[in-house]
Amino acid sequence: MNVETDRLRDMLIEFFELRPDTTASDIVQDRIAKWDSLAMVQLIVELQTAFGVEFEVDEIDRLTSYSQIGEALGRKGVKISR
C-alpha cells in the first residue's frame, strides 16, 4: 500500500468511527450503519477537500465502498495502489 491508500482507508475509518483494524474490503456502505445519505454528503465534502478533487453528481451514487472511492480518485489522477 502506498501513502494515499493508507490515507483513504484511515480517513474512512475515522469518518465512520470504525475499528482501527478494519480492512479496506470491509469498508462498504451496506455493512456500515452510519453510512446514510447525510453521512454520504459529508463524506463527499471531506474527500473532495482532502484529495483536491471534485465529484460529478452522477459519480456520487457509485461511491459506496473503499474500492469504488479509490477507483474514482484514480480516474481523477490520485494514485491509489491496490
C-alpha positions in Angstrom: 0.0 0.0 0.0 1.2 3.5 -0.7 0.7 6.6 1.3 -2.5 7.6 -0.5 -4.1 4.2 0.1 -3.4 4.4 3.8 -4.7 8.0 3.9 -8.0 6.9 2.2 -8.5 3.9 4.5 -7.6 5.9 7.6 -10.0 8.7 6.6 -12.9 6.3 6.1 -12.1 4.5 9.4 -12.1 7.8 11.3 -15.1 9.2 9.5 -17.3 6.2 10.2 -15.7 5.5 13.6 -14.7 2.0 12.6 -12.3 -0.2 14.4 -8.7 0.6 13.5 -8.0 -2.9 12.2 -10.9 -2.6 9.7 -9.7 -3.8 6.3 -10.3 -1.8 3.1 -12.5 -4.6 1.8 -14.8 -4.3 4.8 -15.5 -0.6 4.1 -18.7 -1.0 2.2 -21.9 1.1 2.6 -24.1 -1.9 3.1 -22.0 -3.0 6.1 -21.8 0.4 7.8 -24.9 1.5 9.6 -23.6 5.1 9.9 -23.2 5.4 6.1 -26.6 7.0 5.4 -27.5 9.8 3.0 -26.4 12.6 5.3 -23.1 10.9 6.0 -22.6 10.5 2.3 -22.9 14.2 1.7 -20.4 14.9 4.5 -18.1 12.2 3.2 -18.1 13.7 -0.3 -17.1 17.1 1.0 -14.3 15.6 3.1 -13.0 13.5 0.1 -13.0 16.5 -2.2 -11.2 18.6 0.3 -8.6 16.0 1.3 -7.8 14.9 -2.2 -8.3 18.2 -4.1 -10.9 16.7 -6.5 -14.5 17.3 -7.4 -17.0 14.6 -8.0 -19.8 14.9 -10.5 -23.4 14.2 -9.4 -23.5 11.0 -11.4 -20.3 9.7 -9.8 -21.5 10.1 -6.3 -24.1 7.3 -6.4 -21.3 4.8 -7.2 -19.1 5.8 -4.2 -20.3 3.1 -2.0 -17.1 1.3 -0.9 -13.4 1.9 -0.4 -12.8 0.2 -3.7 -15.2 2.4 -5.7 -13.9 5.5 -4.0 -10.3 4.5 -4.7 -11.2 3.9 -8.4 -13.0 7.2 -8.7 -10.0 9.0 -7.1 -7.7 7.1 -9.5 -9.7 8.4 -12.5 -9.1 11.9 -11.2 -5.3 11.4 -11.0 -5.0 10.5 -7.4 -2.7 7.4 -7.3 -4.2 4.6 -5.4 -2.3 1.3 -5.4 -4.1 -2.0 -4.6 
